[in-house]
Amino acid sequence: MAAGQNALDSEIAQLQAAVASETTVDASAVTLIQGIPALIQTAINNALAAGATPAELASLTALQSTITTNASGLGAAVAANTPAAPSSPSARRA
């Protein structure tokens, strides 16, 4: 029975690692997408400092706003659909 339990513990640990990896990938994607508006804002600020007018940058500003809105929705969706980390097998046996 101990060998079977060890095999199950190993499989559970592998599954936990897979879930953690997926969660990390999802979080990384959200971080990347949420970082794009900041990059656009930097470009807008640089363009304004170089003499561009807000009217000239209106489409870029609108794009930044749209990405910010979409990124917020994506972040919320990922958070809502990311399962809680399972408890460790050793914690359940204690």
Secondary structure in CASP SS format (residue, H / E / C, confidence):
PFRMAT SS
TARGET T0000
AUTHOR 0000-0000-0000
METHOD secondary structure of the structure
MODEL  1
M C 1.00
A H 1.00
A H 1.00
G H 1.00
Q H 1.00
N H 1.00
A H 1.00
L H 1.00
D H 1.00
S H 1.00
E H 1.00
I H 1.00
A H 1.00
Q H 1.00
L H 1.00
Q H 1.00
A H 1.00
A H 1.00
V H 1.00
A H 1.00
S H 1.00
E H 1.00
T H 1.00
T H 1.00
V H 1.00
D H 1.00
A H 1.00
S H 1.00
A H 1.00
V H 1.00
T H 1.00
L H 1.00
I H 1.00
Q H 1.00
G H 1.00
I H 1.00
P H 1.00
A H 1.00
L H 1.00
I H 1.00
Q H 1.00
T H 1.00
A H 1.00
I H 1.00
N H 1.00
N H 1.00
A H 1.00
L H 1.00
A H 1.00
A C 1.00
G C 1.00
A C 1.00
T C 1.00
P C 1.00
A C 1.00
E C 1.00
L C 1.00
A H 1.00
S H 1.00
L H 1.00
T H 1.00
A H 1.00
L H 1.00
Q H 1.00
S H 1.00
T H 1.00
I H 1.00
T H 1.00
T H 1.00
N H 1.00
A H 1.00
S H 1.00
G H 1.00
L H 1.00
G H 1.00
A H 1.00
A H 1.00
V H 1.00
A H 1.00
A H 1.00
N H 1.00
T C 1.00
P C 1.00
A C 1.00
A C 1.00
P C 1.00
S C 1.00
S C 1.00
P H 1.00
S H 1.00
A H 1.00
R H 1.00
R H 1.00
A C 1.00
END
